Amino acid sequence: SLFSLCGVYMFSPFLCGFPVGPTQSMFNPFFLFSRSVKFVDCGRRDHVRLRSSDPEDFRIEGDGLLYAARSLRASSARRTTVVIHAQDVETRERWHTQVQLTSPSRTADTPTAAQTVREIVFLGQRSNSGGALKRRRRDWVIPSINVPENSRGPFPSELVRIRSDHDKTRSLRYSVTGPGADQAPTGIFVINAISGELSVMKPLDREQIPSFHLRAHAVDLNGNQVENPIDISINVIDMNDNRPEFVHQIWNGTVPEGSKPGTLVMTVTAIDRDDPRTANGMLRYKILAQTPESPTSNMFTINNQTGGIITVAAGLDREKVPQYTLIIQATDMEGNAMYGLSNTATAIIRVTDVNDNPPEFTTDTFYGEVPENRVSIIVANLSVTDKDQPNTPAWNAVYKIIGGDPTGRFAVPTDPASNKGLVTVIKPIDYEISRSYVLTVVAENDAPLATTMHLPRQSTATVSIKVIDVNESPYFEPNPKLMRLEEGMPAESMLTVFTAQDPDRFMQQTIRYSKLSDPAGWLRVDPANGQISTIAMLDRESPYVQNNLYNATFLASDSGIPPASGTGTLQILLMDINDNAPHVFPHEAEVCERPEPNAINITAVDRDIHPNAGPFAFELGSRPLDVRRNWTLTRLTGEYAQLSLKIGYLESGIYEVPIIITDSGNLPMSNTSYLRVKVCQCDHNGDCVDMERIVAAGLGTGAIIAILLCIIILLILVLLFVVWMKRRDKERQAKQLLIDPEDDVRDNILKYDEEGGGEEDQDYDLSQLQQPDTVEPDTIKPVGIRRLDERPIHPEPQYPVRSVAPHPGDIGDFINEGLKAADNDPTAPPYDSLLVFDYEGSGSTAGSLSSLNSSSSGGDQDYDYLNEWGPRFRKLADMYGGSDD
């Protein structure tokens, strides 16, 4: 058996310097490593040093907790005494007390359960320099009480007895209040009101409530308080009843391949609900298994206290082992496998790739060919192999040309899907300059190689490229070609020779020239030698000339197969000559009949440019003679002049005023322009009135006559259309009289109020549908076959005669007129009421219309009467009424 600590209840071995005598208690040996004795230092924690008289078996911490240092076996003596010494390092004062240990086995020498609860004696021994002993009396001294969790009882289990010094002289009653007593959770602690014994009624759980704080009361029989209430602290002592739990059941971590030993990979964490200040909550970690065990079975280790997983061996290679799986165990009781509780989790460690494998070309030399003058064309595909993880910076290849391309005509981008290098032409290649290229290409990765690695020879390759000669287009030099000419050059004048060069030096070809663009049609080119001449006079003022520049484009074509062509632009800068006379602007103006206010500002427009344009000279024409008598012209500047009335009044009207304008060319040119001046009556603001504006606008007699003629023509057209419509109606009426009744199959209705009664009334005379107003009533139908509900014929009541439709051929009008007559006839019987026509009865011989298309029904039906209905019904009679053949 094992010894257990006695005096597990917290007590004060020295209270503020007063020593207290020894104490003892009984506990189950299961709590050997979770029980301790605490010493209160009365605020001298930083200055008091504690030590045990038997440090090999028992140790005392600085916080006053006494622990068993190892497992102790029972000796012949059932009690063991441990002396605890305390010394104040400043005052050199010393104290000591005793802790008694008893064997848990119950013998005659062992106290019973009832004897385990004893009164706490608040007296102790204190030694000082003089060695004198002193006693001090205190009313209430209740130390902290420690109660183990999950105790099996029996319950109630007495904890401590509370006493007051006044119980010697009077009867007292004790009570406790607080959580666990009279507050939730209630019923955990009960005190004997007479004896003062405090008991626990049920097992406690430290993980739910680690401590209880009660208040004890002492009153006399009358309920009078005899002691001040004091606080009682009950601590629930932890026991190892919770397994460690990992925060995650599966942990994921990474480590770069090739990592050195000691590299931290990840940290796993487990939580134990037990008290972390005791061994019950102190966890230790270890690795139970590693999968795979390559290259060794101990590639990783774990810090048993922090849970940090680190590498302990070299040789991590992602290309060989990309992932490791570790089984991690966490054990409490500081890792004691015998008494501790354990739990496991899985750690998955993925070995990440580093660039420890350079790319290597699959062959030493690659070949390709490219036509000259082609760009953005792939010449060759360079393939490499790389053992690193695909689609990572350590695998992605980067190609560089390190030789054979001094002019930078090639580039090698990477295809992201295949990691191949695409040798691409980025600048035109000329076969006449170089017929082949030999490139040196090196392949690297996006990520730099590991520090210990170097590019091998296989990371460099040669690319041999052959250039193919193609027929190139001729080119003009210079292009565009600029030449200066004066305008007015006559036709058939030779201007220049505009020839092209053929870049194909190794092909014997001829070049032909043609005109591609000549907007004004002024030029001609010789097809053989490219000589350009004029076929019309050059004019700078032409709308095809922009900014004095005329552009013409010519085409040069060689005789290759297929032929190639090139264009060249000839720019002719035309210099101005004085070939355009000026004219007045604006061409029209308005003035008032009176001279004041009366002035027209005019200028001159010349298509030529300086110096063949302004300044201009302005002068009134000499004819007609009244021009200079009525008008005066004043020159304001070289560009502007002012025209005004010379006389006091001029009659309203339109006047053509001749003005002679002369430019400043080396050979001046003059022109007589006519300014159209509208003289009108003006208001007080000097503006023409509206009527005068209309007259001045030029709406003369001719315009008015033209408008009237248009109106007359429109009226004649309307009249002709009306006459044509009348004649068309008469022709339609006459045509109806000439129609053969036998050929006319229109369904004219004789009487609007007869809707028929089915097959019982089938003897129709279709002749009545023609000109129904001419048919006699007594000839319509024999009396013998008349319907019973039909109107009688004789005698006919007299009522107003119905009007005949204006056009008997129009059935619609006929029906409408008949309807009106019937509605206005007061003597007509109600024969025109609505008849039932949608029910044919069960005896119908025709049956359903759907049987018309069946050859198996209606075989005994007589269809001969259809011959009397007209030519169209005869065909039906032939189809259904004929014989079987």
PyMOL commands that set and color helices and strands:
alter all, ss='L'
color gray80, all
select helices_A, chain A and resi 29-31+114-116+165-168+279-281+333-335+457-459+626-630+690-696+701-737+758-760+766-769+772-774+777-779+783-785+811-823+830-832+849-853+864-869+871-881
alter helices_A, ss='H'
color red, helices_A
select strands_A, chain A and resi 4-5+14-15+18-19+37-38+48-52+58-60+65-68+79-88+94-102+145-148+157-161+172-177+189-191+197-200+211-220+230-237+245-246+250-256+264-267+270-271+284-291+300-302+308-311+323-331+342-352+360-361+365-371+378-382+384-385+397-403+410-411+421-425+436-445+460-468+475-476+481-486+494-497+500-501+511-517+523-525+531-534+549-558+565-575+583-585+588-592+600-605+617-620+631-635+640-645+653-662+670-680
alter strands_A, ss='S'
color yellow, strands_A
deselect
rebuild
show_as cartoon
